[in-house]
């Protein structure tokens, strides 16, 4: 198992597309880094291919990777790893292939804590990433992963229905009152992916959600998660 250089926990966030990782848990990642944990990022899709197109423009892929790298730097994470898979086309590949690529990163990083998509999101790529994570992190003897938490991705999680899976009902809240500024600065890197208010994926919408989750637990700002697995040794 790899050793954490900082002596803290090894944390890995796994997102389907560039921006998912910061929308879902940038404040929590910044808090982990601030507390001495080693934070890693894995992004599966290149985020620039639309349905009906075979490949994304190279300049679009480079721009999104640059945004992801800068956002990771802002929250104190290691440089992201990219699988480079086609955006919104993960259903076109065998789940086993996705799991194997993910397992290779898990072996390299040896994370103890995983953050990833909620399994009931409207976006199919998000649901497939969730399924792949759960398969890759199955609790076999010697598995490094001790905790798996799912985050909410605005403009996907709240748009799901009973047809897509379980509703997001948070059971874990992380106080990001001191890290909200870092989250907003990281999202600035993805300015092209943001939308005007009242779209959920707007700066004002993100701040409102942080305030709502915070007020649910008596703090100024929070990010909310569902606990999928939490092993106390």
N, C-alpha and C positions, 0 to 999 in steps of 0.2 A: 504494500500500500504506500503511495507517495506520501512524503512528509510535507506538512504545511510549513512554508518558509517563515511565516510569522508566528508559528506556535499556536495559532487559533484553529478554528474549524475550517474545513474546505467546503465551500458553498458553490453550487452550480445552478444557474438558471438556464432552462431550455425553452426557447421560444420558436414558434413556427416561422415568423417573419421579423426582419429588422423593424424595430419600434415596440414589438410585443413585450420584450423583456423590460423596457423602461416604463411603458404604460402600466404593466402589471405590478412591478415591485422595485422600481428605481430607488425609492426612499429606503426600503428595507435593505437593498444591496449596499447603499451608501452607509447605512448604520452598521452592517456587518463589517465593512471595510474599516470604518472608524473605530470599531471595537477590536481590530486586529485579526479578523478572519480573512482568509484568502478567497477572493470571489472570482469565479470563472463564468463565462458566458458561452453558450452554444446556440447558434441560430441555424435552423434547418433549411429554410427556403431563401432564395435570393431576393424575393420580395418585389420583383419588377416585371414578372411575366403575367399578362392577362389571359383569361380564358380565350381560346381560339388562336393564340400565338404560340409558336413552338419554342422560341427563345427570347430572352430579354436583351435589350440593347446593352452592350458592354459598358457604356458610359453610365447608364442607370444603375447597373450592378455595382460599379466602382463607387458611385456617389453614395449608395446606401451602405456599402461596407465602410466607407470613410466616416459616415454618420454614426454607425454602430461603434466604430473604434474610438471616436471622440466621446461619445456618450459613456462608454465603459471607462474611459480615463477620468471623466468627471466624477463618477460615483466611486472611483477607487478600485475598479475591477481590472483583472488581467486582460490583455488583448483578446477579443472574441475569436472563437473558432467558427468557421462557416462550412456547412455541408454543401451549399450551393445548389440545392434542389429547386425545381421549378415552382414558382409561386402559384398557389391555388390548384396544384396538380398532384398533390401527394397521393391522392386516391388512384393515380395511374401507375404507382409502383407497388411491388409486393411489400407488405408490412414487415416481413422478415428482413428484407434488405435495409429498410429504415432502422430496424432494431439493431442490426449488426453494426451499422455505421455509428449508432448511438453508443453501443457497447464499447466500441474502440475508444471513444472519448472518455467514457466512464472509467475504463481501465487506466487510461493515461492520467486522469485527474484524481480519481479516488475520492469523490465527494462524499461527505457525511450528510449534507443537507441539500435537497433538491427543491427548486421552485419551478413549476411549469403550469401549463394551461389547465383550466377547468374542463372536465370531460363532457359538459353539457353545453358548450359554446355553440352559437349558430354556425360559426366558421368551421368547415369540415377539416381544414388543415389543422386547426387547433385540437379538434377531437382526435385526429389521428396521432398527433404528437403526444397527447395525453396517453393514448393506448400504447404507443411505442415505449414511452417512459415507464409505464407500469410493467410492461413485459421485460424491458432491459433491466429494471431494478427489482425483479422478483426476489423475494427474501430467501435466497439460498444461503447455506452456511458460508461464512467468509465475505458476504456482501458488505461493502463499506457503507452503503447508504443506510442511515438510521432514521431520517425524517424526510417525508415528501409532503409538500404543501402546494395547493393549487391557487392561482391568483385569478382575479377578474380582469379581463381585457375589454375596456369600454368599446362600445359599438360592435360587440360580439357576444359577450357573456350575458348581458342584460336583454339581448334580442333573441335568446334561445327560447324554446318552448318545450312542452312535455314530449314532443316528437324528437327533439335532439338529445334529450337526456335530463338528468337531475338538475333542478334549479340551484343556483349558487346561493348557499346559505352559510355565511362565514362563521367559523368556530375559533378563529385565531386572529388577533388584531396586533399589529406592530405600531407602536408610537413613532411616527416620523415627523413630529413637530419640529425637531431640530434638523431634519434632513429633507424637508419638502422643497427648500430652495434648490438643493442639488438635483432633485427629481425634475423640477421645472427647467433647470439649466440643461439637463441631459435631453429633455424633450425638445429643447430649442434646436438640437442637432437634427431632429426629425421634422423640422418646420414644414417641409413639403408634404408630410403625411398628416399634419394637423388640419383641422377644419374650423370654420367660423362658428361661434356660439349662435344658436343653442345646440349644435351638434355635440354628441357625447364626447367625441374625440377632439375637443377644443381645450385651450388652456383654462378657460373659465370652468368648463365642465370637469376637468381633472381636479382643479382646486376644490370645486364643490363636492366632489366625491370624497376627497381626502377629509374635508370638514365633516361630511356626513358620517363617515366611518369613525372619525375621531370622536364626534359627539355621541356616538353609540356606546363609547367606553370611557367618556369623561376626559378626553384629551383634545388638543387643538387640531391635530391631523393624524390620520392613521391609514395604513393599508390593511386590507382584510384578506384572509385566506381560509380555505377549507383544509382541515387536517386529513390527509389520506393515510399517512403512517407516521408514527412517532414512537420509536423504541427508546425506552429509558433503561440503560444498562446499570 
